[in-house]
């Protein structure tokens, strides 16, 4: 699973920030009151842990709905601290990348009361300069085949800061995250195997299958795109993750982007299950596989 995390760590669009000491002093430090709990429900893996006050805990949830994305849907539910609904930023310390959000999406009722929901990942913000000795050392592999730099970073992590989403900055004392990521990866591998999909597929740059009516169905699905997708007035990308059986039929489908919209997910998945036309690529065996359908979505009224 290492390839997925490393590749996505290079994506643009993240704010590389080291919080000022004053901000950290102002933060409420939340120590763990439970161990990390890993749960697989169908085709979703969730890892969670509670922090702070035992009577009124704050829970951090890391959920993977897309096995080929090295990040998480990060959910937070607090019985003690009130959410602000305003802009915030979040990231792992020391030296992690920070993500900024204009507002916090809320979780669905089935999320167990999640108040803040956003996408982020455990990625190192201080990659060595290319060509330097440190750069070469960062990309070396250990005895298990893992790239040394990211593993070292995950072992060095101590806290997760969420600043602005709640009435006070919250500093979760997560401790090292290498074991948590390993548990996540094991859960994903078990999920893929249970669905008949080869876990090695996650290292592929494409699917074993292709869709022959992708453009037609993309346009149809976008007719129901929720306006919340365009809250900032910008174009975006939305994705549906499909699992195909050995005959190229959709056996499972889900919408993997935020904000979640159950009605839109149901509509899009129904369309793809009923009307999607798939075939295995030339030279590929007819066997269960995945297909990630990404659609370029523009706000209503924009020229397509």
JOMOKA-V965412 format. One record per residue. RES is the residue in one letter. PHI is phi in degrees with one decimal (999 if undefined). Layout:
BEGIN
res: {RES/RES}
phi: {PHI/PHI}
END
This chain:
BEGIN
res: {X/X/X/X/X/X/X/X/X/X/X/X/X/X/X/X/X/X/X/X/X/X/X/X/X/X/X/X/X/X/X/X/X/X/X/X/X/X/X/X/X/X/X/X/X/X/X/X/X/X/X/X/X/X/X/X/X/X/X/X/X/X/X/X/X/X/X/X/X/X/X/X/X/X/X/X/X/X/X/X/X/X/X/X/X/X/X/X/X/X/X/X/X/X/X/X/X/X/X/X/X/X/X/X/X/X/X/X/X/X/X/X/X/X/X/X/X/X/X/X/X/X/X/X/X/X/X/X/X/X/X/X/X/X/X/X/X/X/X/X/X/X/X/X/X/X/X/X/X/X/X/X/X/X/X/X/X/X/X/X/X/X/X/X/X/X/X/X/X/X/X/X/X/X/X/X/X/X/X/X/X/X/X/X/X/X/X/X/X/X/X/X/X/X/X/X/X/X/X/X/X/X/X/X/X/X/X/X/X/X/X/X/X/X/X/X/X/X/X/X/X/X/X/X/X/X/X/X/X/X/X/X/X/X/X/X/X/X/X/X/X/X/X/X/X/X/X/X/X/X/X/X/X/X/X/X/X/X/X/X/X/X/X/X/X/X/X/X/X/X/X/X/X/X/X/X/X/X/X/X/X/X/X/X/X/X/X/X/X/X/X/X/X/X/X/X/X/X/X/X/X/X/X/X}
phi: {999/-65.1/-58.6/-61.1/-65.3/-66.8/-62.3/-70.4/-67.0/-94.6/-64.0/-84.2/102.9/-102.0/-94.9/-90.1/-132.9/-106.9/-58.3/-67.8/-57.7/-62.9/-66.6/-70.5/-63.6/-75.9/-75.3/-85.8/-83.0/-110.5/-86.6/-67.7/-118.9/-138.5/-83.5/-67.9/-114.4/-108.5/-138.3/-114.2/-119.4/61.8/-109.2/-133.7/-108.4/-129.5/-121.7/-141.1/-154.5/-101.1/-134.2/83.7/-77.2/-65.6/-78.2/-135.7/-72.4/-118.2/-111.0/-104.8/-119.6/-116.9/-123.5/-110.7/-101.6/-130.6/-61.2/-99.2/-118.1/-74.8/-95.4/-133.4/-88.5/-93.2/-116.8/-133.8/-131.9/-124.7/-88.2/-115.7/-106.6/-85.4/-72.5/-96.2/72.9/-111.5/-59.9/-153.7/-139.5/-155.8/-178.4/-88.8/-124.7/-86.0/72.5/-87.6/-72.3/-110.0/-107.8/-115.6/-134.4/-69.6/-156.4/-102.9/-66.8/-97.7/-77.3/-81.1/-54.5/-72.4/-80.2/77.0/93.2/-56.6/-100.5/-126.5/-140.4/-155.5/-103.6/-158.8/-147.9/-92.0/-122.6/-76.6/-85.4/-113.4/-70.6/-63.6/-67.2/-60.7/95.3/-83.2/-58.6/-65.6/-64.9/-62.1/-66.7/-60.4/-93.6/-68.8/-109.8/-87.9/-65.1/-91.2/85.1/-83.3/-70.1/-64.4/-58.0/-61.1/-64.4/-60.9/-62.1/-62.3/-74.8/-88.7/-62.1/-123.6/-144.1/-126.6/-99.9/-121.4/-119.0/111.0/-77.8/-123.4/-61.6/-132.7/-60.2/-110.9/-118.2/-81.2/-83.0/-71.5/73.4/-51.9/-111.0/-64.4/-68.4/-66.4/-64.9/-62.8/-64.7/-60.8/-64.0/-64.4/-62.4/-64.1/-61.0/-64.3/-63.9/-63.5/-63.4/-64.1/-90.4/82.3/-96.5/-69.0/-56.4/-64.4/-58.0/-67.2/-90.2/-83.9/-88.0/-148.5/-87.3/-74.0/-119.6/-136.2/-107.2/-92.8/-122.5/-63.3/-61.8/-59.1/-74.0/-59.9/-63.6/-67.9/-62.3/-66.8/-64.6/-110.5/-60.1/-67.5/-63.0/-61.4/-64.5/-113.9/-59.2/-94.8/75.7/-111.9/-69.0/-149.4/-117.8/-125.3/-135.0/-116.1/-102.6/-116.3/-111.9/-109.8/-83.2/-66.7/-105.5/81.0/-95.4/-72.7/-99.8/-155.5/-149.9/-155.5/-87.5/-111.1/-105.2/-107.7/-74.8/-66.4/-145.1/-61.4/-67.2/-67.6/-60.6/-62.2/-62.1/-61.3/-68.1/-62.4/-61.6/-68.6/-69.5/-83.6/-120.0/-65.0/-116.8/-123.7/-145.4/-78.1/-63.4/-56.5/89.7/-94.9/-71.6/-77.5/-150.8/-54.5/-153.9/-118.0/-148.4/-105.5/-99.3/-108.0/-120.3/-81.7/-110.6/-117.4/-59.9/-54.8/98.3/-73.7/-73.6/-87.7}
END
